[in-house]
Amino acid sequence: MNSNHTKVKHPQDRYDEAVKTALQSRPKDTKPEFRFYEKSVYGNTLNYPENGKAEDFERLTGKKTATQSHFDSLSNLGFQVIINKANFEVTYY
């Protein structure tokens, strides 16, 4: 009998290894950024997308503006949320 059997990896194992490698190769202190800007409209403070990732989020949610709960959810998923207010930036981690 030939004992040179190669173990075939399960697709999920290959996927897990690829994700692990990708996460290890990414710099640890950088997170994808979702940038929004704050605007007052008829006395209501609204948050509009400012970069491509935020615009993608807008298309995903079907909303033109983002809320605090959106920011919390993005942050919980590991994304960095930056909101440009009138004279300063607020970053949520």
N, C-alpha and C positions, 0 to 999 in steps of 0.2 A: 504494500500500500504506500502511496505517496503521502508524506506528511507535510507537504508544502501547501497547506490550505491557507488561502487568504480570507480573512473574515470580512464579509461584506457589511458595510455600515448601513444602518437604518437611515432613511432620509431625514428623520427628525434629529438624529445624532449629527449628521453633516450640517444641518441648519444651525443647531446649537453651537457647533464649533465655529461656523462662519460668523455668527452674531458675537460670540465671545472674542474672536480675533478682531472684528471691527471695533468693538467697544474698547479693547485694549490698545488699539492703534490710535484711537481718538485722544487728543489731549484732555486731561482730566478736568481742567478748569474752564473748558469752553462748552457751552451749551448752545443749541440752535436758538437764535433770537427771533422773537416776535415783537416788532416795534409798532406802537400805536401812538397817535397824538390826540390830545384832549382838546375839545372844542365846545364852546357854550352856544347852544342853539335855543333861542327863546327861553332862556333861563335854565335849560337842562344841560348837564355836562355829559357829552357823548364822546366815545373813544373810537376813532377811525383808524384803519390800517395805514401803516407808513412804509412798510417794506413788502417784498414779495411773499415771505412766509405768512405775514399777517393777512395779505390779500388772499392767499390760499386758504387760510383759516376762515375768512369771510365767505368764500365760495363753499367751503365745507358746511358751515353752519346755515348758510342762506340768509344771513343778517348783514346789514351794512355797518353795524357798530358792534363793539364788544362790551361785555359787562364785567363786573367784578367776579362773578361766578365763572365766567370764561377764563379770566386771568388765573383764578385759583386752580381750575382744572388743568390748564396748560402747565402751571408751576408744579402741580402734583405729578404730572406725567414726565417731569424732568426738563422742561423747557424754560428758557429765560424770557421773561416778559418785561419789556421796557416801555414806559409810558412817558412821552414828552408832554409835560405840562407847560404852562405859560412861560416860566423862567427857569425851569429845572426838569431833570429826569427822575423818574421813580422806577426802580428795578425790583421786580418780584422774582424770588428764586424758588 
